[in-house]
Amino acid sequence: MPSDRLDFTSDRTDRPDAYEPGLPTVADALGVASLQAGLPELLAGSVDVPVRWVHVSDSDRVAPLLNGGELLLTTGASWPGAADPLTRLVDELADAGVAGIVLELGTRFTVAPPALLAACRARDLALVTLDREVKFVAVTEEVHRRIIAGQVEALQERQRLHDLFTGLSLRGAPIEVVVRETARALRAPVVLEDLAHEVVVADTFDAAEAEVLADWTRRSRRLPETWTRVPVAARGSRWGELVALPGPPHPGGRATVLEQAATALALSRLADGDGAWARLRADGLVAAVIGERFVAVADIEARLEASGFPVHGRALYAAVGSSVPEPVEGTPRRPGASTASATRVGSLPLPIGETRILSATIDTERILLASVPAGSPLPDPLVADLGSGAVSDPAETVAELLAALPAVRRLARQAGPGELLRVADRPLARLAAELSGDHRLQEHSARLLAPLIRHDDATGGDLIRVLHAVVAHPGNRTAAASASHLSRSVFYQRLTVIADLLGADLDDGETLSALHLALLAHGR
């Protein structure tokens, strides 16, 4: 008998169109044994909709009794047969948020009415027919057991996530560890970005970095609906967002995972201070470039671009030294970006325009990477503030920059106090760096320098250092003696010992070139 209880409020939840943690879907419900016994056949709609409950009713006035998300079991005994009333009934059920309709044939309908089928297809509402009679009470019990079991699993998983991220926060785990664990939990790429939509830290899980991070800033600003994102904020300050790209469902809910991780990241940000993300970004990128921590050049290019360090159509420089410029305090910049628009020379801030820099200390080296407009030199303030060290030639691509780095690092070790060397002015040093992995160059160095090394090791001498001064000042013994911090008489004594041990003429240009190359390969 149709129900006439229509005095219900219109409060109801919308029919969800995506996975909801802890709830089985229509497809899961159709898989229970009691429904399978009825030979279910899907005729219309999506079966990926979550089921919050099972409701049994033959009334054509059931819609106001529903709260949304129910799987409706019915024989259609009181349903109309005409097309228009059936269409209205489907519209009412869809508006009520019903997850799907399971119609048992034989009582009212021998086949699904065409109007019912068309209306369900129009509303993308699952319509399933049963050719055999089933016990609806058995279906209800089985599906409800799945619902309760799924919700228990979701609660347990949320507790596990809470324990995981709370533990990371209490241990002071680095931001990159939090992001990595988030990606592992979701089995999908996860990116921490700042308010400018530039990447701070990313874990691409099992995807290529070039694929995930390509054109990241533009893509992220479009707010793709398939991405799950939550803000990273605390105490009224918002610093960025934690973004998860599409991946498999998570028992605790993808948004829940991100929320737990975002809380851990916010606590870390409060503890580490405002500059933490910029330092982390620079340290991570420079370490990746120096240590070649990437699979393909396209991957590191994508990481640099996504982090606000443009590499395409730019002149790229690498510098190694004892001092790297920092942005001037108070100089406007994009929130969270690891870029500099000015640097301090004395007390005067000088604009550098479109230059972008990344700087970090790796072991005892200060590494600076700079991106300037194509055809432009490295700004003088950056060069002046570098101190002792070396600067590369401009590179047009990341691949060229990577190839230049060994020469810059090797050359920087040879710079004297306050001396800034340029790779362009040191072709022999560049050649030695490019051939540093060649065993023939290593054998050349070992063969020529072995007598001097054995002498210095046995006596605590300084013949290698003196030879460095000689090749650095060919034809100028006075300058070489000064560079060696020796008197001229002592310096000439050392030259005699070197010549005797090597059996070589130190005034011969070819000999000096060979010794110079050997010293560059030796590296000390």
C-alpha positions in Angstrom: 0.0 0.0 0.0 1.5 3.4 -1.0 2.6 5.5 1.9 0.9 8.9 2.3 3.5 10.2 4.8 4.7 13.2 2.7 5.2 15.7 5.6 9.0 15.4 5.5 11.5 18.3 5.2 13.5 18.6 2.1 16.8 18.1 4.0 18.7 15.3 2.3 22.2 14.7 1.1 23.0 14.9 -2.6 23.7 11.7 -4.4 27.5 11.4 -4.5 29.2 11.0 -7.8 32.6 9.9 -6.5 34.1 7.4 -4.2 33.3 7.9 -0.5 35.5 6.1 2.1 33.9 3.3 4.0 30.9 2.8 1.7 30.5 0.1 -0.9 29.4 1.1 -4.3 26.4 -0.1 -6.3 28.8 -2.5 -8.1 29.9 -3.9 -4.7 26.3 -4.4 -3.6 25.4 -6.2 -6.8 28.2 -8.7 -6.0 26.6 -10.0 -2.7 25.4 -13.6 -2.9 21.7 -12.8 -2.3 21.5 -10.4 -5.2 23.6 -12.7 -7.5 21.0 -15.3 -7.0 18.5 -13.1 -8.8 20.7 -12.9 -11.9 21.1 -9.1 -11.8 21.4 -7.2 -15.2 22.6 -3.6 -15.4 20.5 -1.8 -17.9 21.5 1.9 -17.3 23.5 4.3 -15.2 26.8 4.2 -13.2 27.6 1.5 -10.6 30.5 3.5 -9.1 28.1 5.5 -6.8 28.5 4.7 -3.1 25.6 3.1 -1.2 24.8 4.5 2.3 21.9 2.2 3.0 19.4 -0.2 1.4 15.7 0.8 1.3 12.8 -1.6 0.3 9.6 0.0 -1.1 7.1 -0.6 -3.8 5.5 2.8 -3.4 5.6 5.3 -6.2 5.7 8.0 -3.4 8.9 6.8 -1.8 11.2 9.7 -2.9 10.3 12.0 0.1 11.3 9.1 2.5 14.9 9.0 1.2 17.9 10.9 2.4 20.2 10.2 -0.5 22.6 7.3 -1.2 20.1 4.5 -0.8 19.9 1.4 -3.0 16.2 1.0 -3.7 14.9 -2.6 -3.8 11.5 -2.8 -5.4 9.1 -5.0 -7.3 7.3 -1.9 -8.7 4.0 -3.2 -7.5 2.5 0.2 -7.0 4.4 1.9 -9.8 2.5 3.5 -12.8 2.7 1.9 -16.2 2.4 5.1 -18.3 5.5 6.7 -19.7 5.1 10.2 -18.2 4.4 9.1 -14.6 7.4 6.7 -14.8 9.6 9.5 -16.0 8.5 11.7 -13.1 9.1 8.9 -10.7 12.7 8.5 -11.9 13.3 12.2 -11.7 12.0 12.3 -8.1 14.2 9.4 -7.1 17.3 11.0 -8.9 16.6 14.3 -7.2 16.3 12.5 -3.8 19.9 11.2 -4.4 19.1 7.5 -4.7 22.2 5.5 -5.5 20.4 3.0 -7.8 17.2 1.0 -8.4 17.0 -2.8 -8.3 13.8 -3.9 -9.9 12.6 -7.5 -9.4 10.7 -8.5 -12.6 7.6 -10.7 -12.6 5.3 -8.9 -10.0 4.5 -5.7 -11.9 6.7 -5.7 -14.9 7.9 -8.7 -17.0 10.6 -6.4 -18.6 11.8 -3.0 -17.8 9.5 -0.4 -19.3 11.1 1.6 -22.1 10.2 4.9 -20.4 11.8 3.7 -17.2 14.9 2.7 -19.0 15.1 5.9 -21.0 14.6 8.1 -17.9 17.3 6.2 -15.9 19.8 6.6 -18.8 18.9 10.3 -19.0 19.7 10.8 -15.3 22.6 8.4 -15.3 20.8 6.5 -12.5 21.7 2.8 -12.1 18.8 0.5 -13.1 19.3 -3.2 -12.4 16.7 -5.9 -13.1 16.4 -9.3 -11.4 15.0 -12.2 -13.3 14.5 -14.3 -10.2 12.8 -13.6 -6.9 15.2 -12.9 -4.0 14.8 -12.2 -0.3 15.1 -8.5 0.0 15.7 -8.9 3.8 18.8 -11.1 2.9 20.1 -8.4 0.5 19.6 -5.7 3.1 21.5 -7.7 5.7 24.4 -8.5 3.4 24.8 -5.0 2.1 24.5 -3.4 5.5 27.2 -5.7 6.8 29.5 -4.4 4.1 28.6 -0.8 4.9 29.4 -1.3 8.6 32.6 -3.2 7.9 33.7 -0.5 5.4 33.0 2.2 7.9 35.0 0.4 10.6 37.9 0.0 8.2 37.7 3.7 7.4 37.8 4.6 11.1 40.8 2.3 11.7 42.6 3.7 8.7 42.0 7.3 9.8 43.4 6.4 13.2 46.5 4.9 11.5 46.9 8.1 9.5 46.5 10.1 12.6 49.2 8.1 14.4 51.5 8.3 11.3 51.4 12.0 10.8 51.3 12.8 14.5 54.5 10.7 14.9 56.1 12.5 12.0 55.3 15.9 13.5 56.6 15.0 17.0 59.8 13.7 15.5 60.3 16.8 13.5 60.4 14.9 10.2 61.5 16.9 7.2 58.8 18.2 4.9 60.0 16.0 2.1 59.4 13.0 4.3 55.8 14.0 5.1 55.1 14.5 1.4 56.7 11.2 0.5 54.6 9.3 3.1 51.5 11.1 1.8 52.3 9.9 -1.7 52.9 6.4 -0.5 49.6 6.4 1.4 47.6 7.6 -1.6 49.7 5.7 -4.2 49.6 8.8 -6.3 51.8 11.9 -7.0 51.6 14.5 -4.2 52.8 18.1 -4.5 53.3 20.8 -1.9 53.0 24.1 -3.7 53.1 27.7 -2.4 50.6 30.5 -3.0 52.1 31.2 -6.4 51.4 27.6 -7.4 55.1 26.9 -7.6 56.4 23.6 -6.3 58.1 23.4 -3.0 58.4 19.6 -2.7 57.0 16.9 -4.9 56.9 13.1 -4.8 55.7 11.7 -8.1 55.4 8.2 -6.7 55.9 5.8 -9.7 55.3 8.5 -12.4 57.9 10.4 -14.3 58.6 13.9 -12.9 58.5 15.4 -16.4 55.0 14.0 -16.8 53.7 15.2 -13.4 55.4 18.6 -13.1 55.3 19.7 -16.8 53.7 23.2 -17.0 52.7 22.8 -13.4 52.0 26.4 -12.4 49.5 26.9 -15.3 47.8 23.6 -14.8 47.5 24.1 -11.1 45.9 27.5 -11.4 43.1 26.0 -13.5 42.1 23.9 -10.4 41.5 20.6 -12.1 38.5 18.8 -10.7 40.3 15.5 -10.7 43.0 16.8 -8.3 42.4 16.6 -4.5 43.8 19.6 -2.7 43.7 21.0 0.8 45.2 24.2 2.2 48.3 24.3 4.4 47.5 26.9 7.0 47.6 27.7 10.7 47.0 30.7 13.0 45.2 32.6 10.3 48.1 32.3 7.8 47.9 30.3 4.6 51.1 29.3 3.0 50.1 27.0 0.2 48.3 23.8 -0.7 48.9 20.1 -0.7 47.8 18.5 -3.9 47.2 14.9 -4.8 46.8 13.9 -8.4 44.3 11.1 -9.4 44.9 7.7 -7.9 43.2 4.7 -6.4 40.5 5.1 -3.7 41.8 5.2 -0.1 39.9 3.5 2.8 40.2 6.6 5.0 39.4 9.0 2.2 41.9 10.9 0.0 40.9 14.2 1.4 41.4 12.9 5.0 44.9 11.7 4.1 45.8 15.2 2.7 44.2 17.0 5.7 46.3 14.9 8.2 49.5 15.6 6.1 48.7 19.3 5.8 48.4 19.6 9.6 51.8 18.1 10.0 53.2 20.4 7.3 51.6 23.5 9.0 53.2 22.5 12.3 56.6 22.1 10.6 56.2 25.5 9.0 55.4 27.2 12.3 58.5 25.6 13.9 60.9 26.3 11.0 60.0 29.9 10.2 58.9 31.8 7.2 62.0 31.1 5.1 61.9 27.3 5.5 60.1 26.5 2.3 62.4 28.7 0.2 65.5 27.1 1.7 64.1 23.6 1.3 63.2 24.3 -2.3 66.7 25.7 -3.1 68.6 23.0 -1.2 66.6 20.2 -2.8 66.9 21.5 -6.3 70.6 22.3 -6.1 71.4 18.9 -4.5 69.4 17.2 -7.3 71.3 19.1 -9.9 74.8 18.6 -8.3 74.1 15.0 -7.4 72.3 14.1 -10.6 69.3 12.8 -8.6 66.9 12.4 -11.6 66.2 9.8 -14.2 66.2 12.0 -17.3 67.2 15.6 -18.0 63.5 16.3 -18.8 62.7 15.4 -15.2 65.0 18.0 -13.6 63.9 20.6 -16.2 60.3 20.1 -15.1 61.3 20.3 -11.4 63.2 23.6 -12.0 60.4 25.1 -14.1 57.7 24.1 -11.7 59.6 25.6 -8.8 59.8 29.0 -10.3 63.3 28.7 -11.9 62.8 29.1 -15.7 65.1 27.2 -18.0 63.6 27.5 -21.5 64.8 30.4 -23.6 67.1 31.6 -20.8 70.8 31.9 -20.1 71.8 29.5 -17.3 74.8 30.0 -15.1 76.5 27.9 -12.4 78.8 29.4 -9.8 80.7 27.8 -7.0 82.4 29.7 -4.2 82.5 30.7 -0.6 79.8 33.4 -0.7 76.4 33.4 -2.4 74.2 36.6 -2.4 70.9 36.6 -0.5 67.8 38.6 -1.4 67.6 42.0 0.1 65.3 42.2 3.1 62.1 44.0 2.3 62.5 43.5 -1.4 59.1 42.4 -2.8 58.9 38.9 -4.2 56.3 36.3 -4.9 55.2 34.5 -1.8 57.4 31.6 -1.0 59.5 31.8 -4.2 63.2 31.0 -4.0 64.1 33.8 -6.4 65.9 37.1 -5.9 65.0 40.5 -7.5 67.8 42.4 -5.8 71.1 41.9 -3.9 73.0 44.0 -1.5 76.3 45.6 -2.3 77.5 47.6 0.7 74.2 49.2 1.8 72.8 49.8 -1.7 70.2 47.5 -3.1 70.7 47.0 -6.8 67.8 45.6 -9.0 68.6 42.5 -11.0 65.4 42.4 -13.0 64.4 39.0 -14.3 67.2 37.0 -12.7 66.2 34.0 -10.7 68.6 32.3 -8.4 68.9 29.1 -6.4 71.7 28.8 -3.8 72.6 26.2 -1.3 75.6 24.8 0.6 76.6 21.3 -0.4 79.3 20.0 2.0 81.9 22.8 1.9 80.8 24.3 -1.4 78.4 27.2 -1.9 76.5 26.5 -5.1 74.6 29.2 -7.0 72.4 28.5 -10.1 71.2 31.6 -12.0 68.6 32.0 -14.8 68.8 35.3 -16.7 67.1 36.5 -19.9 68.7 35.0 -23.0 71.7 36.9 -24.2 72.3 38.6 -20.8 75.4 38.2 -18.7 75.3 37.2 -15.0 74.5 40.5 -13.2 77.6 42.1 -11.7 76.2 42.3 -8.1 75.9 38.5 -8.1 79.5 38.1 -9.4 80.8 40.7 -6.9 79.2 39.0 -3.9 80.3 35.5 -4.9 83.8 36.0 -3.4 86.4 33.3 -4.1 85.3 30.7 -6.7 84.4 30.2 -10.3 81.6 31.0 -12.7 80.5 28.9 -15.8 79.9 30.0 -19.3 76.2 30.7 -20.1 74.3 27.6 -21.0 71.3 27.5 -23.2 69.9 24.2 -21.9 69.9 22.3 -18.6 71.9 19.6 -20.3 74.7 22.1 -21.1 74.5 23.4 -17.5 74.9 19.9 -16.1 77.9 19.3 -18.4 79.6 22.6 -17.2 79.2 21.9 -13.5 82.2 19.6 -13.0 84.6 22.2 -14.6 83.2 25.0 -12.4 83.5 23.0 -9.2 87.1 21.9 -10.1 88.1 25.4 -11.1 86.6 26.9 -7.9 89.0 24.8 -5.8 91.9 26.5 -7.5 90.8 30.0 -6.8 92.9 32.1 -4.4 91.4 34.3 -1.7 89.1 36.9 -3.3 89.8 35.4 -6.8 86.9 34.7 -9.1 87.8 32.5 -12.0 85.7 32.1 -15.2 85.5 28.8 -17.1 85.7 30.8 -20.3 89.1 32.0 -19.3 90.3 28.5 -18.3 90.0 26.2 -21.3 92.5 23.7 -19.9 90.6 23.4 -16.6 87.4 22.8 -18.6 89.1 20.1 -20.6 90.4 18.4 -17.5 86.9 18.4 -16.0 85.3 17.0 -19.1 87.9 14.2 -19.2 88.0 13.6 -15.4 86.4 10.2 -15.8 88.8 9.0 -18.5 91.4 6.5 -17.1 94.0 7.8 -19.5 93.9 11.3 -18.0 94.2 9.7 -14.5 97.1 7.6 -15.6 98.8 10.7 -17.1 98.4 12.6 -13.8 99.6 9.7 -11.6 102.6 9.0 -13.8 103.9 12.6 -13.9 103.2 13.6 -10.3 104.0 10.4 -8.5 107.6 11.4 -7.6 106.4 14.7 -6.1 103.6 13.1 -4.2 105.9 10.5 -2.7 108.4 13.2 -1.7 105.7 15.4 -0.1 104.2 12.5 1.8 107.5 11.3 3.1 108.9 14.8 4.1 105.8 16.8 4.7 106.9 19.0 1.8 105.2 21.4 -0.5 106.4 20.5 -4.0 102.9 20.1 -5.4 101.9 23.5 -4.1 105.0 25.1 -5.6 104.3 23.4 -8.9 100.7 24.8 -8.8 102.2 28.3 -8.5 104.6 27.6 -11.4 101.9 26.6 -13.8 99.7 29.4 -12.7 102.4 32.0 -13.4 104.4 30.6 -16.4 107.4 32.7 -17.2 107.1 34.9 -14.1 109.1 33.3 -11.3 108.7 36.3 -9.1 104.9 36.0 -9.2 105.1 32.3 -8.7 107.4 32.6 -5.7 105.0 35.1 -4.2 102.0 32.8 -4.8 104.0 30.0 -3.0 104.6 32.3 0.0 108.3 31.5 -0.3 111.4 33.6 -0.7 113.0 33.6 -4.1 116.0 31.6 -3.0 113.9 28.9 -1.3 111.5 28.9 -4.3 114.4 28.2 -6.7 115.6 25.4 -4.4 112.2 23.8 -4.7 112.2 24.2 -8.5 115.6 22.4 -8.6 114.2 19.5 -6.5 111.0 19.3 -8.7 113.1 19.3 -12.0 115.4 16.6 -10.6 112.6 14.3 -9.4 110.6 14.7 -12.6 113.7 14.7 -14.9 112.0 17.6 -16.8 112.8 21.1 -18.0 110.4 23.4 -16.2 111.0 26.2 -18.8 109.7 24.0 -21.6 106.1 25.1 -22.6 104.9 21.6 -23.5 106.2 20.2 -20.3 104.5 22.9 -18.3 101.2 22.2 -20.2 101.5 18.5 -19.4 102.2 19.2 -15.7 99.3 21.7 -15.6 96.9 19.1 -17.0 98.2 16.5 -14.5 97.6 18.9 -11.6 94.1 19.7 -12.8 93.3 16.0 -13.0 94.9 15.4 -9.6 92.7 18.1 -7.9 95.0 19.1 -5.1 
